[in-house]
């Protein structure tokens, strides 16, 4: 094998509070500079307090780090693995300082988001650039692996989890599958391939398990009512499907690779309560987390770049995503669309 062109690996994630005192500082980091009403921030804070202020994401990232280290060692990849977050400790500037102190200069990163959008890709790259500026000239350079939304191992992991979950339903063949992802403003969606990639991934998974009926829906919008975001909302769609005779449902948090608070509250609490109220049999499919196939996918993507392999495995007709993001990739223009017209009462 050729000598790797990188000297370290970096897991880049969102971060989450790990106690009640962390919640408000964390949310202030998340929402800084964004047009989100304070009332909405306080509402989301209550979601965290419902779970004693602890988000599962940091714990799951620690588990992912451990699983990756085992897989990397098994494949003979001996580069050190670091972890830095956008919004909570360990923060990216602190991680880059630690890497610089160890003499690392060329890092390869995996972002814990594998669908292209401003929030899921470009903003992370901006966060890294800001952290590098804060650390100074010794900060390592950072490149990222490609998005793996249609990688065979990702589809395998999601399909395995969905098939296992659907087997718990009374009549799996009669169930509808709702693939959910975080809603984003239309000013983001119009400038990236987020929806396109989500649909491509969902179609591959549904085909793999033989799902008779599936849809893509969204959750967790946080902007003001006047700003158009991706729809339909998962709970709104469940209510509509009930009116059409829906009896059984599998919800796949496709847009989340680990259990964020949005998964615990918006799906496991709000959507689950709605299904119970409406008499809909429902199962929530686990996130891919540390599923062995998903861990293999991450290391596959790392090895592609480490050893400059020309092969880029993918499923479907979409093709492999790019390694290096174009200059105009995933831009966010908040004024790209006018507010959606509101029906008169």
C-alpha positions in Angstrom: 0.0 0.0 0.0 1.0 3.6 -0.6 2.0 5.7 2.3 -1.1 7.5 3.7 -1.2 11.2 2.9 -2.8 12.0 6.3 -1.3 11.7 9.7 -4.5 11.7 11.8 -8.2 11.2 11.8 -11.0 13.4 13.1 -14.6 12.7 14.0 -16.6 15.9 13.7 -20.0 16.1 15.3 -22.8 18.3 16.6 -22.3 17.9 20.4 -24.9 17.8 23.1 -25.4 18.7 26.8 -24.7 16.2 29.5 -26.5 17.8 32.4 -29.2 20.4 33.2 -26.6 23.2 33.6 -25.3 22.6 30.1 -28.6 23.0 28.3 -28.9 26.8 27.9 -25.2 27.4 27.1 -25.5 24.6 24.5 -28.6 26.0 22.9 -27.1 29.4 22.8 -24.2 28.0 20.9 -26.5 26.1 18.5 -28.7 29.1 17.8 -26.2 31.9 17.8 -26.7 34.1 14.7 -29.9 32.2 13.7 -33.3 33.7 13.2 -35.0 31.5 15.9 -37.4 33.0 18.4 -36.3 32.8 22.0 -39.6 31.2 22.8 -38.6 28.3 20.6 -35.3 28.0 22.3 -37.0 27.8 25.7 -39.4 25.2 24.3 -36.5 23.1 23.0 -34.8 23.5 26.4 -37.8 21.8 28.0 -37.3 18.8 25.7 -33.8 18.4 27.2 -35.0 18.9 30.7 -37.5 16.1 30.1 -34.4 13.9 29.9 -32.6 15.6 32.8 -30.6 17.7 30.4 -28.7 14.8 28.9 -28.5 14.3 25.1 -27.5 10.8 24.0 -25.2 12.1 21.2 -22.0 12.4 23.1 -22.3 9.0 24.7 -23.0 7.5 21.3 -20.0 9.3 19.8 -17.8 7.8 22.4 -19.2 4.4 21.5 -18.6 5.2 17.8 -15.0 6.2 18.5 -14.4 2.9 20.3 -15.9 0.9 17.4 -13.9 2.8 14.8 -10.6 2.3 16.7 -11.3 -1.5 16.7 -12.1 -1.6 13.0 -9.2 0.7 12.1 -6.7 -1.5 14.0 -8.1 -4.7 12.4 -7.4 -3.2 9.0 -3.9 -2.0 10.0 -4.7 1.7 9.9 -2.6 3.1 12.8 -3.5 6.8 12.6 -4.7 8.4 15.9 -8.4 9.2 16.0 -9.6 12.5 17.6 -13.1 14.0 18.2 -14.3 17.5 18.1 -17.8 19.1 18.3 -19.5 22.1 16.8 -21.6 23.1 19.8 -20.4 21.4 23.0 -17.3 19.8 24.6 -15.0 18.5 23.2 -15.1 21.7 21.1 -13.3 21.8 17.8 -10.7 24.5 18.7 -9.7 22.4 21.8 -9.4 19.3 19.7 -7.3 21.0 17.0 -5.0 22.4 19.7 -4.5 18.9 21.1 -3.7 17.6 17.6 -1.3 20.4 16.9 0.5 19.8 20.2 1.0 16.2 19.1 2.5 17.4 15.8 -0.3 16.4 13.5 -0.6 18.6 10.4 -2.9 16.6 7.9 -6.2 15.3 9.2 -8.9 13.4 7.5 -12.4 14.0 8.9 -15.7 12.1 9.0 -18.7 14.3 9.8 -21.6 12.6 11.6 -24.0 13.7 8.9 -24.0 11.9 5.5 -26.5 14.0 3.6 -25.5 17.2 1.9 -26.8 20.5 3.3 -25.4 23.7 4.7 -26.0 22.4 8.3 -24.7 18.9 7.5 -21.6 19.8 5.6 -20.7 23.3 4.7 -21.2 24.7 8.2 -19.0 22.0 9.6 -16.3 23.1 7.2 -16.8 26.7 8.3 -16.6 25.6 11.9 -13.2 23.8 11.2 -11.9 27.0 9.4 -12.9 29.1 12.4 -11.3 26.7 14.8 -8.1 26.7 12.7 -8.0 30.5 12.7 -8.4 30.4 16.5 -5.6 27.9 17.0 -3.2 29.6 14.6 -0.7 28.5 12.0 0.1 25.2 13.7 -3.5 24.0 13.4 -3.7 20.9 11.2 -5.2 21.1 7.7 -8.5 19.1 7.5 -10.1 17.3 4.6 -13.3 15.3 4.7 -14.4 12.0 3.3 -17.3 11.9 0.8 -21.0 11.6 1.9 -22.0 7.9 2.2 -25.7 8.1 1.8 -25.7 5.5 -1.0 -22.8 3.5 0.1 -23.6 -0.3 0.1 -22.7 -0.7 3.8 -24.9 2.2 4.9 -27.8 0.8 3.0 -27.1 -2.6 4.5 -27.1 -1.2 8.0 -30.3 0.7 7.6 -32.0 -2.2 5.8 -31.0 -4.6 8.6 -32.4 -2.3 11.3 -35.6 -1.7 9.4 -36.3 -5.3 8.6 -35.7 -6.4 12.3 -37.9 -3.6 13.6 -40.7 -4.4 11.1 -40.7 -8.0 12.2 -42.1 -6.9 15.5 -45.3 -5.5 13.9 -48.4 -7.6 13.7 -48.5 -7.4 9.9 -45.3 -6.0 8.5 -46.6 -6.2 4.9 -49.4 -3.8 5.8 -47.1 -1.2 7.4 -46.1 2.2 5.9 -42.5 3.2 6.4 -41.8 6.9 7.1 -38.2 7.9 6.6 -37.6 11.1 8.7 -34.9 13.8 8.5 -34.4 17.1 10.1 -36.3 19.8 8.3 -34.3 22.7 7.0 -35.2 26.1 5.6 -36.0 26.2 1.9 -33.1 28.6 1.5 -30.9 25.7 2.4 -32.8 23.0 0.5 -32.8 25.0 -2.7 -29.0 25.1 -2.8 -28.1 21.5 -2.0 -29.0 17.9 -2.8 -30.4 17.1 0.7 -33.9 16.0 -0.4 -32.5 14.3 -3.5 -30.0 12.2 -1.5 -32.6 11.4 1.2 -35.0 10.1 -1.4 -32.3 8.1 -3.2 -31.2 6.4 0.1 -34.8 5.8 1.2 -35.7 4.2 -2.1 -32.7 1.8 -1.9 -33.6 0.8 1.7 -37.3 0.3 0.9 -36.4 -1.8 -2.1 -34.0 -3.9 0.0 -36.6 -4.8 2.6 -39.5 -5.0 0.2 -41.4 -2.2 1.9 -44.8 -1.9 0.2 -45.3 1.7 1.0 -42.9 4.5 2.1 -42.6 8.2 2.2 -40.0 10.9 3.2 -41.1 13.3 5.9 -39.5 15.8 8.1 -39.2 16.8 11.8 -37.8 19.3 14.3 -38.2 22.6 12.4 -37.1 25.6 14.5 -37.5 28.7 12.4 -40.2 31.4 12.6 -43.7 30.5 11.1 -43.1 33.0 8.3 -40.1 31.1 7.0 -40.8 28.1 4.7 -39.1 24.9 5.7 -39.3 21.4 4.3 -42.6 19.6 4.8 -44.6 17.5 5.6 -44.0 17.3 9.3 -43.9 13.7 10.6 -46.8 14.1 13.1 -48.9 16.0 10.6 -48.4 13.2 8.0 -49.2 10.5 10.6 -52.5 12.2 11.3 -53.3 12.4 7.6 -52.4 8.8 7.0 -54.7 7.7 9.9 -57.6 9.4 8.0 -56.6 7.3 5.0 -56.8 4.0 7.0 -53.2 3.7 8.3 -52.9 0.9 10.9 -49.2 0.1 11.2 -46.1 2.3 10.9 -42.3 2.0 11.0 -40.4 5.3 11.5 -36.8 5.4 10.3 -34.7 8.4 11.5 -32.8 8.3 8.3 -31.3 11.7 8.5 -29.7 11.0 11.9 -26.9 8.5 12.4 -27.2 8.6 16.2 -29.9 9.5 18.7 -30.1 13.3 18.9 -32.6 14.9 21.3 -34.8 15.4 18.2 -35.1 11.6 17.9 -35.8 11.0 21.5 -38.4 13.8 21.8 -39.9 14.3 18.4 -40.1 10.6 17.5 -40.0 8.6 20.7 -42.2 11.0 22.6 -44.4 13.2 20.4 -44.8 10.8 17.4 -45.2 7.8 19.7 -47.8 9.5 21.8 -49.7 10.5 18.7 -49.7 6.9 17.3 -50.9 5.6 20.6 -53.7 8.2 20.7 -54.8 7.3 17.1 -54.5 3.6 17.6 -51.7 3.1 15.1 -49.2 0.3 15.8 -45.8 1.9 15.5 -42.2 0.9 15.8 -39.3 3.4 15.8 -36.2 1.9 14.0 -32.9 2.5 15.7 -30.3 4.9 14.2 -27.3 3.2 12.6 -25.1 4.2 15.6 -22.4 1.5 15.9 -24.0 -1.1 13.6 -21.0 -3.1 12.2 -21.9 -2.3 8.6 -22.0 1.4 9.3 -18.7 1.3 11.1 -17.2 -0.6 8.1 -18.6 2.1 5.8 -16.8 4.9 7.7 -13.5 3.0 7.5 -14.1 2.2 3.8 -14.5 6.0 3.2 -11.4 6.7 5.2 -9.3 4.1 3.3 -10.5 5.6 -0.1 -8.7 8.8 0.8 -5.8 7.4 2.7 -4.7 5.2 -0.1 -6.1 7.3 -3.0 -8.3 4.5 -4.3 -10.1 5.1 -7.5 -13.0 2.8 -6.8 -16.0 4.5 -5.0 -18.7 1.9 -4.1 -22.3 3.1 -4.3 -25.8 1.7 -5.0 -28.5 3.1 -7.3 -28.2 5.6 -10.2 -27.1 8.6 -8.2 -23.4 7.9 -8.3 -20.7 8.5 -5.6 -20.6 11.9 -4.0 -17.5 14.1 -4.5 -14.5 14.0 -2.2 -13.8 17.7 -2.3 -16.8 20.1 -2.1 -17.2 22.6 -4.9 -16.9 26.3 -4.0 -20.7 26.8 -4.3 -21.7 23.6 -2.6 -24.5 23.7 0.0 -24.8 27.5 0.2 -27.5 29.0 2.4 -29.4 32.0 1.2 -32.2 32.7 3.7 -34.0 35.0 1.3 -34.0 32.4 -1.6 -37.8 32.0 -1.3 -40.5 34.3 -0.1 -42.5 33.2 2.9 -45.2 30.6 2.0 -48.7 32.0 1.7 -50.8 31.3 4.7 -54.4 30.2 4.2 -57.0 32.7 5.6 -59.1 31.4 8.4 
